[in-house]
Amino acid sequence: MSRDILDLPIPQQADKVKSGEISAVALTERALQRMTAQSGLHAFLHVSREAALAAAAAVDRKRASGAALGKLSGVPLAIKDALCTADAPTTCASKILTRRNAEGTGGSGAETGWRPPYDATVVARLRAADAVLVGKTNMDEFAMGSSGENSAFGPMKNPWDEARTAGGSSGGSAVAVAAGMAAGSLGSDTGGSIRQPAALCGIVGVKPSYGRVSRYGLVAFASSLDQVGPFARDARSAARLLEVISGADGHDSTCADVPVGAYEAACDRPVKGLRIGIPEEYFGEGLDPAVAESVKAAISALEREGCSVHPVALPHTKHGIATYYIVATAEASSNLARFDGVRFGLRVEPPRADLQALYGKTRDAGFGPEVKRRILLGTYVLSSGYYDAYYRKAQKTRTLIKQDFDRAFEHVDAIAAPTSPSTAFKFGEKADDPLAMYLADIYTLPASLAGIAGLSVPCGMAKATATQPSLPVGLQLLAPAFEEERLFTLAAAVERLTSPGGPALPPAR
């Protein structure tokens, strides 16, 4: 894939539109061309062609009038299909939120999905910053999954190797950015759903601190865990996106009234003197040696830049998966009770024939198997006689996990670890083993339970072998709540040290 205007960082794209070097319409048309050319990756469920071109034209008229343009002037962005958009369908990649009736309406189910009467707060803030929203991205149904294989409309493919998953649940948002179809995107992270696909697709993904970004207009999975965050090719671009979407919101009582940090400026700060914690619990059994090699090399590079490295203990990490899948499924069973099959779940037709080979058997109009599994598990742990044995105990363990991080951050400024235990895995490799799939999030779940800030940044490529091509590896950086600036300082340094020529791009297609 050649480097063109869409491969430039978001600040540069916005500057070129502001200066008139390129029009917002031309930039949007280029994005739409790429989306068409790479539609086989199945990153998008809905392409907002007319709305995007109209928004871009409005940006160009605004510039021509001499009015000041926003931080994202004319930049094409994609939105996860779990976020409400007044001008485009929102389906959460589920048949239960489509509106196809017995006669059918043509097109894919996602194209005729539920249309919200309002924009999510983060979407409204992107529009206010003069961004151009080009479409809604594919995802695991209701954000439940780690591979993208749980979408009711077929899985999204990793642009580095189309036989492999893009990660989940925000896989479509990651693919759209990695393949250059959008300059940036928004996803949601409940237990790693931004960081893990960012690592597998070789881009930057940010899980903000809980309460940093409004959840108003995000279709809920687990309300005490969900956070909206950005994907981008580089740390500076992700920082600009986070600055735009962050801040208090009267529509969301869980959104903290804490000043928004200077995230983009933090990318220029030196890392010398920062203390980096290395948790041994994240480097044990199950970690792919190729991933460990790249992560350790990135940490060593930071050390040469003046960071000091210290061991830290996170002993309750081993309980992270069990704790998460009790807390999250309990909240999901409550949140998804509204989709009762009376108001939702109209009859639909089978998936597109071209996706049948990857997707498998036809589904009905209700929830898919993974969503059903999690609702059943959540209902069980909340039921009479089991609440104390499971849910209450999980909440106590969650507190212990948070206390582990609190103690660690008394001695270090940030923690560095792998984002994912492996590089991108093949379709079907873990689909029949839910526990193996859940283990894909083993390194991201604890930070979500603690509500702290997290970021995944590319730190190199795992070498090609006889069974797989060279694939990207992600370094996970963690910081105390509302200390995202530290993450961007470190992430920008990792980029300079491990990819001095700029971010690696997937092979041309």
C-alpha positions in Angstrom: 0.0 0.0 0.0 1.5 3.3 -1.1 1.7 6.2 1.3 -0.7 8.9 0.2 -2.7 11.6 1.9 -4.8 9.1 3.8 -1.6 7.6 5.3 -0.5 10.9 6.8 -1.2 11.5 10.6 -4.5 13.1 11.4 -3.0 16.5 12.4 -1.3 16.7 9.0 -4.5 15.8 7.1 -6.4 18.4 9.0 -3.7 21.1 8.3 -3.8 20.3 4.6 -7.5 20.9 4.5 -7.3 24.1 6.6 -4.6 25.5 4.2 -6.6 24.5 1.1 -3.8 22.2 -0.1 -6.5 19.5 -0.4 -10.3 19.8 -0.2 -12.3 17.9 2.4 -14.3 16.5 -0.5 -11.2 15.2 -2.3 -10.0 13.6 0.9 -13.3 12.0 1.6 -13.6 10.7 -2.0 -10.2 9.1 -1.6 -11.3 7.4 1.6 -14.5 6.1 -0.1 -12.4 4.8 -3.0 -10.3 2.8 -0.6 -13.4 1.5 1.2 -14.7 0.2 -2.1 -11.4 -1.3 -3.2 -11.0 -3.1 0.2 -14.6 -4.0 0.8 -13.5 -7.6 1.0 -12.1 -7.0 4.4 -15.6 -6.4 5.6 -14.7 -3.6 8.0 -17.9 -1.6 7.4 -21.5 -2.5 7.9 -22.8 0.8 6.6 -21.0 3.3 4.3 -22.4 6.9 4.6 -21.3 8.0 1.1 -23.8 10.8 0.5 -23.8 12.1 4.1 -20.0 12.0 4.2 -19.6 13.9 0.9 -22.2 16.5 2.2 -20.3 16.9 5.4 -17.0 17.3 3.5 -18.6 19.9 1.2 -19.8 21.8 4.3 -16.2 21.9 5.7 -14.9 23.3 2.4 -17.6 26.0 2.4 -16.7 26.8 6.0 -13.0 27.2 5.0 -13.9 29.3 2.0 -15.9 31.7 4.2 -12.9 32.3 6.4 -14.4 30.7 9.4 -12.1 28.8 11.8 -12.1 25.0 11.3 -12.0 22.5 14.1 -9.2 20.1 15.1 -10.4 17.4 12.7 -11.2 19.5 9.7 -12.2 17.2 6.8 -10.6 14.1 8.3 -12.4 10.9 7.4 -13.3 8.8 10.5 -15.2 5.6 11.1 -17.5 4.8 14.0 -18.1 1.4 15.7 -21.7 0.3 15.1 -22.3 0.3 18.9 -22.4 4.1 18.9 -25.6 5.9 18.1 -25.7 8.0 14.9 -28.7 10.0 13.9 -27.9 9.8 10.2 -26.9 6.1 9.9 -28.1 2.7 11.2 -26.9 1.3 14.5 -27.1 -2.5 14.7 -24.4 -3.6 17.1 -23.7 -6.2 14.3 -26.9 -8.0 15.5 -29.9 -9.3 13.7 -32.0 -8.2 16.6 -31.5 -4.6 15.7 -32.3 -4.9 12.0 -35.6 -3.9 10.6 -36.0 -6.4 7.7 -39.5 -7.9 7.7 -40.9 -11.0 6.1 -40.9 -9.3 2.7 -37.4 -8.0 3.0 -36.1 -4.6 2.0 -33.0 -5.5 0.0 -29.4 -4.9 0.9 -27.8 -6.3 4.0 -29.5 -6.4 7.3 -27.1 -3.8 8.6 -28.1 -1.3 5.9 -31.7 -1.3 7.1 -31.0 -1.4 10.8 -32.4 0.7 13.7 -31.8 4.4 13.3 -31.3 6.2 16.6 -33.0 9.6 17.1 -29.8 11.2 18.3 -26.0 11.1 18.1 -23.8 9.7 20.9 -21.9 12.5 22.7 -18.6 11.3 21.2 -20.1 11.4 17.7 -21.5 14.9 18.2 -18.1 16.0 19.4 -16.4 14.7 16.3 -18.9 16.5 14.1 -18.3 19.7 16.1 -14.6 19.4 15.3 -15.4 19.2 11.6 -14.6 15.5 11.1 -16.2 13.6 8.3 -17.9 10.3 9.3 -17.6 7.8 6.5 -19.4 4.8 8.0 -20.2 2.4 10.7 -17.8 -0.5 11.4 -18.3 -4.2 11.9 -17.9 -5.7 15.3 -18.6 -8.7 17.5 -22.3 -8.7 18.2 -23.1 -6.4 21.1 -19.3 -6.1 21.7 -19.1 -9.7 22.9 -16.1 -11.4 21.4 -12.3 -11.2 20.9 -12.0 -12.1 17.3 -14.7 -10.5 15.2 -16.2 -13.9 14.4 -19.4 -13.2 16.3 -20.8 -10.5 14.0 -24.2 -11.5 12.6 -23.1 -10.1 9.2 -19.9 -12.0 8.8 -16.4 -11.5 10.3 -13.9 -8.8 9.5 -10.5 -9.8 8.1 -7.1 -8.8 9.3 -5.4 -6.7 6.5 -2.0 -8.3 7.3 -3.4 -11.8 6.5 -7.0 -12.2 5.4 -7.0 -15.8 6.8 -6.6 -14.3 10.3 -8.9 -12.4 12.7 -8.7 -8.7 13.3 -9.4 -9.1 17.0 -12.5 -7.9 18.8 -14.9 -6.7 19.6 -13.9 -3.4 17.8 -12.3 -5.3 14.9 -13.9 -3.4 12.1 -12.7 0.0 13.5 -9.2 -1.4 13.7 -9.3 -2.8 10.2 -10.6 0.5 8.8 -7.6 2.3 10.2 -4.9 -0.3 9.5 -6.0 -0.7 5.9 -6.1 3.1 5.4 -9.9 3.4 4.7 -10.2 6.0 7.5 -7.6 8.2 9.2 -9.0 7.2 12.6 -12.0 5.5 14.2 -13.8 5.1 17.5 -14.3 1.8 19.3 -15.4 0.7 22.7 -13.3 -1.3 25.2 -15.0 -3.4 27.9 -12.2 -5.9 28.6 -9.7 -5.1 25.8 -11.9 -4.6 22.8 -9.8 -1.6 21.6 -6.3 -2.6 22.7 -6.4 -6.2 21.5 -7.5 -5.5 17.9 -5.1 -2.5 17.8 -2.3 -4.9 18.6 -3.4 -7.6 16.1 -3.8 -5.0 13.3 -0.6 -3.0 14.1 -2.1 0.4 15.1 -2.6 2.5 18.2 -5.7 1.9 20.3 -6.6 3.7 23.5 -8.8 2.6 26.4 -9.3 5.8 28.4 -9.8 5.8 32.2 -13.3 4.9 33.2 -15.2 8.2 33.3 -12.8 10.0 30.9 -15.1 9.8 27.9 -18.9 10.0 27.9 -20.8 6.7 27.3 -24.0 8.5 26.3 -25.2 6.9 23.1 -23.0 3.8 23.5 -25.2 0.7 23.4 -24.3 -0.9 26.8 -22.6 -4.2 27.3 -21.2 -3.9 30.9 -21.9 -0.4 32.2 -19.1 -0.4 34.9 -16.5 -1.4 32.3 -17.4 0.1 28.9 -15.3 3.0 27.6 -15.2 4.7 24.2 -11.7 5.3 22.8 -9.9 6.0 19.5 -7.9 4.0 17.0 -5.2 5.7 14.8 -2.1 4.9 12.9 0.1 6.8 15.3 0.1 8.1 18.9 -0.2 11.8 18.0 -3.3 11.1 15.9 -4.9 9.1 18.7 -4.1 11.9 21.1 -5.9 14.5 19.0 -9.0 12.2 18.8 -9.0 11.6 22.5 -8.7 15.4 23.2 -11.8 16.0 21.1 -14.0 13.3 22.6 -13.0 13.7 26.2 -14.6 15.8 28.9 -17.6 16.0 31.3 -21.1 15.3 29.9 -24.4 16.1 31.6 -26.0 13.2 29.8 -23.7 10.7 31.6 -23.5 10.7 35.4 -20.5 8.4 35.3 -18.4 10.8 33.1 -16.0 12.6 35.4 -15.6 16.3 35.6 -11.8 16.2 35.3 -9.9 18.6 33.0 -8.9 17.2 29.6 -5.2 16.6 29.4 -2.8 18.0 26.7 -2.5 14.6 25.1 -1.1 15.8 21.8 1.5 18.0 23.4 2.5 15.1 25.6 3.8 13.2 22.5 6.7 15.7 22.4 7.8 15.3 26.0 11.0 13.3 26.9 10.7 10.0 28.6 13.9 10.4 30.6 13.3 9.8 34.2 10.0 8.0 33.9 9.7 4.8 35.9 8.4 1.8 34.1 6.9 -1.2 35.9 7.3 -4.7 34.5 4.8 -7.2 35.9 6.1 -10.8 35.9 2.5 -12.1 35.8 2.3 -10.8 32.2 5.4 -12.7 31.0 4.7 -16.2 32.0 3.2 -19.4 30.5 1.1 -18.8 27.4 3.0 -15.9 26.0 4.2 -16.4 22.4 8.0 -16.1 22.4 7.9 -13.8 19.3 5.6 -11.4 21.1 7.7 -11.5 24.2 10.8 -10.7 22.2 9.3 -7.6 20.5 7.8 -6.3 23.8 11.1 -6.8 25.7 13.0 -5.1 22.9 10.7 -2.0 23.1 11.1 -1.9 26.9 14.9 -2.0 26.5 14.7 0.8 24.0 12.8 3.0 26.5 15.4 2.1 29.1 18.2 3.4 26.8 16.2 6.6 26.4 16.5 7.2 30.1 13.5 5.3 31.6 14.2 3.2 34.7 12.7 -0.3 34.7 11.4 -1.9 37.9 9.6 -5.2 38.7 6.1 -4.8 40.1 3.7 -7.4 41.5 0.1 -7.8 40.4 -0.7 -11.0 42.2 -4.5 -11.0 41.6 -4.0 -10.8 37.8 -4.5 -14.6 37.8 -8.1 -14.1 38.8 -8.8 -11.4 36.1 -10.6 -13.7 33.6 -12.9 -15.3 36.1 -13.7 -12.0 37.7 -14.3 -10.2 34.4 -16.6 -12.9 33.0 -18.8 -12.8 36.2 -19.0 -9.0 36.5 -19.4 -8.3 32.7 -21.9 -11.1 32.0 -24.0 -10.1 35.0 -24.2 -6.5 33.8 -24.9 -7.7 30.2 -27.8 -9.9 31.3 -29.4 -6.8 32.8 -28.5 -4.4 30.0 -29.7 -6.7 27.2 -33.0 -7.6 28.9 -34.6 -4.8 27.0 -34.2 -6.8 23.8 -37.1 -9.0 24.6 -38.2 -10.3 21.2 -41.4 -8.4 21.3 -40.1 -5.0 20.2 -36.9 -6.4 18.7 -36.0 -9.5 16.6 -38.0 -9.3 13.4 -37.7 -12.0 10.8 -34.6 -11.7 8.6 -33.0 -13.4 5.7 -29.7 -15.5 5.7 -26.3 -13.8 5.6 -24.8 -12.7 2.3 -23.7 -15.7 0.2 -20.2 -14.3 -0.3 -19.7 -14.4 3.5 -21.2 -17.8 4.0 -17.9 -19.7 3.8 -16.4 -17.6 6.6 -19.5 -17.1 8.6 -21.0 -20.6 8.6 -24.6 -21.6 9.2 -27.6 -19.3 8.9 -28.9 -17.5 12.0 -32.3 -16.5 13.2 -33.4 -13.0 14.0 -32.5 -13.2 17.7 -29.2 -13.1 19.5 -26.2 -15.1 18.3 -24.7 -17.9 20.4 -22.0 -15.9 22.2 -24.5 -13.3 23.3 -26.8 -16.0 24.5 -24.0 -17.7 26.3 -23.1 -14.5 28.2 -26.7 -13.6 29.1 -27.3 -17.1 30.5 -24.0 -17.0 32.5 -24.9 -13.5 33.8 -28.4 -14.5 34.8 -27.1 -17.5 36.6 -24.5 -15.7 38.7 -27.2 -13.1 39.7 -29.8 -15.7 40.6 -30.9 -16.5 44.1 -28.5 -18.7 45.9 -25.6 -17.9 43.6 -25.3 -14.1 44.0 -23.1 -14.3 47.1 -21.0 -17.2 45.8 -20.2 -15.7 42.5 -21.1 -12.0 41.9 -20.3 -10.6 45.3 -17.0 -12.6 45.4 -16.1 -11.3 42.0 -16.7 -7.7 43.1 -14.4 -8.2 46.1 -11.7 -9.7 43.8 -12.1 -6.7 41.5 -11.3 -4.4 44.4 -8.1 -6.5 45.1 -7.1 -6.2 41.4 -7.5 -2.4 41.6 -5.5 -2.3 44.8 -2.6 -4.2 43.1 -2.4 -1.4 40.5 -2.7 1.3 43.2 0.3 -0.2 45.1 2.3 -0.6 41.9 1.7 3.1 40.9 3.1 4.2 44.2 6.5 3.2 42.8 6.3 3.5 39.0 4.7 6.0 36.6 3.5 3.4 34.1 3.4 -0.3 33.5 4.6 -2.0 30.3 3.4 -5.5 29.2 2.2 -7.4 26.1 -1.2 -6.4 24.8 -2.1 -9.9 23.5 -0.5 -13.3 24.3 -0.1 -14.0 20.6 -0.2 -12.3 17.2 -3.4 -12.5 15.1 -4.8 -16.1 15.0 -6.6 -17.9 12.2 -10.3 -17.9 11.8 -11.9 -20.9 13.5 -8.8 -21.5 15.6 -10.5 -20.8 18.9 -14.1 -20.5 17.8 -15.1 -23.9 19.3 -13.4 -23.3 22.6 -14.9 -20.3 24.5 -12.3 -20.5 27.3 -9.4 -20.4 24.8 -11.0 -17.4 23.2 -11.5 -15.7 26.5 -7.8 -16.2 27.3 -7.0 -13.9 24.3 -7.9 -11.0 26.6 -5.9 -12.2 29.6 -3.5 -9.2 29.6 -6.1 -6.5 29.0 -8.9 -7.5 31.4 -7.2 -6.4 34.7 -6.8 -2.8 33.6 -10.5 -2.7 32.6 -11.6 -4.0 36.0 -9.4 -1.4 37.7 -10.7 1.5 35.6 -7.2 2.8 34.8 -5.9 4.2 31.5 -4.5 1.8 28.9 -3.0 2.0 25.4 -1.6 -0.4 22.8 1.1 0.8 20.5 2.9 -1.2 17.8 6.4 -2.3 18.9 7.6 -4.4 16.0 6.8 -7.3 13.8 7.0 -11.0 14.8 9.2 -12.8 12.3 7.6 -14.8 9.5 7.6 -18.6 10.0 6.7 -21.6 7.9 3.1 -21.3 9.1 2.5 -17.6 9.2 3.6 -14.3 7.7 5.3 -11.5 9.7 2.6 -10.1 11.9 2.4 -7.0 14.2 3.0 -7.0 17.9 1.5 -4.6 20.4 3.0 -3.1 23.6 0.5 -2.4 26.3 1.1 0.7 28.4 -0.9 1.3 31.6 -1.1 4.4 33.8 -3.2 5.5 36.8 -6.7 6.8 36.1 -6.7 10.2 34.2 -3.0 10.0 33.5 -3.3 9.4 29.8 -0.7 12.0 29.1 2.0 9.6 30.3 0.8 7.0 28.0 1.1 9.3 24.9 4.6 10.4 26.0 5.7 6.8 26.2 3.8 5.6 23.1 5.3 8.4 20.9 8.8 7.4 22.1 8.1 3.7 21.3 7.1 4.7 17.8 10.3 6.8 17.3 12.5 4.0 18.7 10.9 1.0 17.0 9.5 2.5 13.7 11.7 5.5 12.9 10.4 5.5 9.3 6.7 5.7 10.3 4.1 3.0 11.0 4.4 -0.2 9.2 1.6 -0.7 6.6 -0.2 -3.9 5.6 0.8 -5.5 2.3 -0.7 -3.8 -0.8 -3.9 -5.4 -2.3 
